[in-house]
């Protein structure tokens, strides 16, 4: 029998998990490994609340384009979930993890596949 006391999803989700980053076209490993928190972690729950509160304040703006709220929320949570990486090669050299760079990269349309993989993993 399984001891259910060890299945606290918040606690399990709060430890960064390694997630191999896959090539968006071939789904082969790129060699980069992302460190992500699970979506049941307190950090992600807090990020979701923060986003939802801000969205309620700006509801009129966000409803002008259908689906934009959901897309922005997914990106916000993916940014909060990503806490590090290794083996990330950028312009021919290994790029140390930097939150500002990661946020900027995931916000670029051409790199939305990174956010999508984090969301799917979460």
LINWO-V496085 format. One record per run of one state. SS is the DSSP state (@ for helix, = for strand, . for the rest). FROM is the first residue (numbers start at 0). TO is the last residue. If there is no record, write none. Layout:
<<SS	FROM	TO> <SS	FROM	TO>>
This chain:
<<.	0	2> <@	3	5> <.	6	7> <@	8	12> <.	13	15> <=	16	21> <.	22	27> <=	28	35> <.	36	40> <@	41	56> <.	57	57> <@	58	61> <.	62	66> <@	67	80> <=	81	85> <.	86	87> <=	88	89> <.	90	91> <=	92	93> <.	94	97> <@	98	106> <.	107	107> <@	108	120> <.	121	121>>
